[in-house]
Amino acid sequence: MTLVKAVVLDLDGTLVDTPRAIATITGRILEEFGVSRPESDIVRTVGKPLDHNFAYLLDRPLDHPDIVKAAAAYRDRFGQYVKENRDKLLYPGVVDGLRELRRRGHRLAVATSKTYEGAIKTVRATGIEDLFDGVAGHDSVARGKPEPDLAIFAAGLLGVVPSSCVSVGDGVGDMQMGRSAGMFNVGVSYGVATAEELLQAGADVIADGFPEVVEAVTGRLDALR
């Protein structure tokens, strides 16, 4: 068996506590376009590519000018939100947990449905950029989540094979991506999807907090020794 060498982590809902803010900002932009959607519909889009989300929520073609306008408005407002709330965005235990994973010799990468630029801005604003060896956004590959491409690309950034990685995320798409890429999957229950949804999508273990993510990675390594 291949030992665990690296960890590929989702961003929103896994490292940074942003799903509610994402839903709120998205909902306000929809209203400006004369569209009202239940919060449950909006929350289900968190963790997916922004342009596809607005195409779905606005019921417009992907190349419609409204999609470009809505996405630009979202990026501007979300960026401002991150700047204003940077000191309280990370989930409890994230910084210590990432440091512990690095101390144990694991290489770390972010794999997110944000654009690469959006991901870099978020990890910089929250002060965790230096803890990662690579960052991948949905525009880094031809096919984003739930396809395996993003996970495989992230593993390549780290110089390891996908089977030596643990994939961590809060969404169904994260679990499907990790499973398709041949990674061990840790689903976090404090983000968007429920523990049951994560398990059905391919989670090997559920973590209820970030310290448990570290325990799950460590346990996986111990099990393979």
Secondary structure, DSSP 8 states (H G I E B T S, - for coil): -----EEEE--BTTTB--HHHHHHHHHHHHHHTT----HHHHHTTTTS-HHHHHHHHHT--TT-HHHHHHHHHHHHHHHHHHHHHGGG-B-TTHHHHHHHHHHTT-EEEEE-SS-HHHHHHHHHHTT-GGG-SEEE-GGGSSS-TTSTHHHHHHHHHHTS-GGGEEEEESSHHHHHHHHHTT-EEEEETTSSS-HHHHHHHT-SEEESSHHHHHHHHHHHHHHH-
